[in-house]
Amino acid sequence: MKLIQVTPSELKEIFNELLDTKFREFFNSYDNQQKPEFISRTEAKELLNVSYVTLNNWNRKEILKPSYIGNKPYYNKQQIIKQLSKGN
């Protein structure tokens, strides 16, 4: 076993460098995550080429579930694309 002597200031510097590296890795991975893109009801209707009634029916059947900001529904575009790839 080999002992290494480190002064408190050197230990603090090593610790800070390690923390900086880990924080950078964390924030880089967070920035690289795909952020959801929300579209309006009108945009969803046009993207899917369906009527507002169909969107409401799909909401009731929980095929496409909107998120609400105030009273306005917004649809997750990735969820719509996922549903389209399923063929529903």
BAFI-951798 format. One line per 3 residues: number of its first residue (from 1); their letters; for each residue x, y, z of N, C-alpha, C. Coordinates in steps of 0.2 Angstrom, whole numbers, padded with zeros to 4 digits. Example, Ala and Ser with C-alpha at 12.3 -4.5 7.8 and 13.67 -1.06 7.14 Angstrom:
1) AS) 0066:-0028:0039:0062:-0022:0039:0066:-0016:0039  0064:-0011:0035:0068:-0005:0036:0064:0000:0039
This chain:
1) MKL) 0004:-0006:0000:0000:0000:0000:0004:0006:0000  0003:0011:-0004:0007:0017:-0005:0003:0023:-0002  0006:0027:0002:0002:0033:0005:0005:0039:0001
4) IQV) 0000:0043:0000:0002:0049:-0003:-0001:0055:0001  0004:0060:0002:0002:0065:0006:-0001:0071:0002  -0006:0074:0004:-0009:0079:0001:-0011:0084:0006
7) TPS) -0010:0091:0004:-0011:0096:0008:-0019:0097:0008  -0022:0101:0012:-0029:0102:0012:-0031:0106:0006  -0027:0111:0004:-0028:0115:-0002:-0028:0111:-0008
10) ELK) -0023:0106:-0009:-0023:0101:-0015:-0029:0097:-0015  -0031:0094:-0009:-0037:0090:-0009:-0043:0094:-0011  -0043:0100:-0009:-0049:0104:-0011:-0049:0105:-0018
13) EIF) -0043:0106:-0021:-0043:0107:-0029:-0045:0101:-0032  -0042:0095:-0030:-0044:0089:-0033:-0052:0088:-0033  -0054:0089:-0027:-0062:0088:-0026:-0066:0093:-0030
16) NEL) -0063:0099:-0031:-0067:0104:-0035:-0067:0102:-0043  -0061:0099:-0045:-0060:0097:-0052:-0065:0091:-0053  -0065:0087:-0048:-0069:0081:-0049:-0077:0083:-0050
19) LDT) -0079:0088:-0045:-0086:0090:-0045:-0087:0094:-0052  -0082:0098:-0054:-0083:0101:-0061:-0084:0097:-0066  -0080:0091:-0066:-0081:0086:-0072:-0088:0083:-0071
22) KFR) -0090:0081:-0065:-0096:0077:-0065:-0102:0082:-0066  -0102:0088:-0064:-0107:0093:-0066:-0108:0094:-0074  -0102:0095:-0077:-0102:0096:-0084:-0105:0090:-0088
25) EFF) -0103:0084:-0085:-0106:0077:-0088:-0113:0077:-0087  -0116:0079:-0081:-0123:0079:-0080:-0127:0084:-0084  -0124:0090:-0085:-0128:0095:-0089:-0127:0094:-0096
28) NSY) -0122:0091:-0099:-0121:0089:-0106:-0126:0083:-0107  -0127:0079:-0103:-0132:0073:-0104:-0139:0076:-0104  -0140:0081:-0099:-0147:0084:-0099:-0149:0088:-0105
31) DNQ) -0144:0091:-0108:-0145:0095:-0114:-0146:0091:-0120  -0143:0085:-0120:-0144:0081:-0125:-0150:0077:-0125  -0154:0077:-0120:-0161:0073:-0120:-0166:0077:-0124
34) QKP) -0170:0073:-0127:-0175:0075:-0132:-0180:0079:-0128  -0181:0085:-0129:-0187:0089:-0125:-0193:0088:-0129  -0199:0087:-0126:-0205:0086:-0129:-0207:0093:-0133
37) EFI) -0210:0092:-0139:-0212:0098:-0142:-0220:0097:-0142  -0223:0102:-0140:-0230:0103:-0139:-0233:0107:-0145  -0239:0104:-0148:-0242:0108:-0153:-0249:0109:-0151
40) SRT) -0252:0114:-0154:-0259:0116:-0153:-0264:0111:-0156  -0270:0111:-0154:-0275:0107:-0156:-0276:0107:-0164  -0276:0113:-0166:-0276:0114:-0173:-0271:0111:-0177
43) EAK) -0264:0112:-0174:-0259:0109:-0178:-0259:0101:-0177  -0262:0098:-0172:-0263:0091:-0171:-0268:0089:-0176  -0273:0092:-0177:-0278:0090:-0182:-0276:0090:-0189
46) ELL) -0272:0095:-0190:-0269:0096:-0197:-0264:0090:-0198  -0259:0089:-0193:-0254:0084:-0194:-0257:0077:-0195  -0263:0076:-0191:-0266:0069:-0192:-0271:0069:-0197
49) NVS) -0273:0075:-0200:-0278:0075:-0205:-0285:0072:-0203  -0287:0074:-0197:-0293:0072:-0194:-0297:0078:-0191  -0303:0077:-0189:-0307:0083:-0187:-0306:0084:-0179
52) YVT) -0309:0089:-0177:-0309:0091:-0170:-0313:0085:-0166  -0318:0083:-0169:-0322:0078:-0166:-0318:0071:-0165  -0314:0070:-0170:-0310:0064:-0169:-0305:0065:-0163
55) LNN) -0302:0071:-0163:-0297:0072:-0158:-0300:0071:-0151  -0306:0074:-0150:-0310:0073:-0144:-0312:0066:-0142  -0314:0062:-0147:-0315:0055:-0146:-0308:0051:-0144
58) WNR) -0303:0053:-0147:-0297:0050:-0145:-0294:0052:-0138  -0296:0058:-0136:-0295:0060:-0129:-0299:0056:-0125  -0305:0055:-0126:-0310:0051:-0121:-0307:0044:-0121
61) KEI) -0305:0041:-0127:-0303:0034:-0127:-0295:0033:-0125  -0292:0039:-0123:-0285:0040:-0121:-0280:0037:-0126  -0282:0038:-0132:-0277:0036:-0138:-0272:0042:-0138
64) LKP) -0274:0048:-0138:-0270:0054:-0138:-0272:0058:-0132  -0268:0059:-0127:-0270:0063:-0121:-0266:0070:-0121  -0270:0075:-0122:-0267:0082:-0122:-0265:0084:-0115
67) SYI) -0260:0089:-0115:-0259:0092:-0108:-0262:0099:-0109  -0264:0102:-0103:-0268:0108:-0104:-0264:0114:-0100  -0264:0119:-0104:-0261:0126:-0101:-0267:0130:-0101
70) GNK) -0270:0131:-0095:-0276:0135:-0094:-0281:0130:-0097  -0285:0133:-0101:-0291:0129:-0104:-0289:0126:-0111  -0283:0127:-0113:-0281:0125:-0120:-0277:0119:-0120
73) PYY) -0279:0114:-0124:-0275:0108:-0125:-0269:0108:-0129  -0264:0105:-0127:-0258:0105:-0132:-0256:0097:-0132  -0254:0095:-0138:-0252:0088:-0139:-0245:0087:-0140
76) NKQ) -0242:0082:-0137:-0235:0080:-0137:-0234:0077:-0144  -0230:0081:-0148:-0229:0079:-0155:-0226:0072:-0156  -0221:0070:-0151:-0218:0064:-0151:-0223:0058:-0150
79) QII) -0228:0060:-0145:-0233:0055:-0144:-0238:0054:-0150  -0239:0059:-0154:-0243:0058:-0160:-0239:0054:-0165  -0233:0055:-0166:-0229:0051:-0171:-0228:0044:-0168
82) KQL) -0228:0043:-0162:-0228:0036:-0159:-0234:0033:-0161  -0240:0036:-0160:-0246:0033:-0161:-0247:0032:-0169  -0245:0036:-0173:-0245:0035:-0180:-0241:0029:-0182
85) SKG) -0235:0028:-0179:-0231:0022:-0181:-0234:0016:-0179  -0239:0016:-0173:-0242:0010:-0171:-0248:0008:-0176  -0250:0013:-0179:-0256:0012:-0184:-0263:0013:-0181
88) N) -0263:0016:-0175:-0269:0018:-0172:-0273:0024:-0175
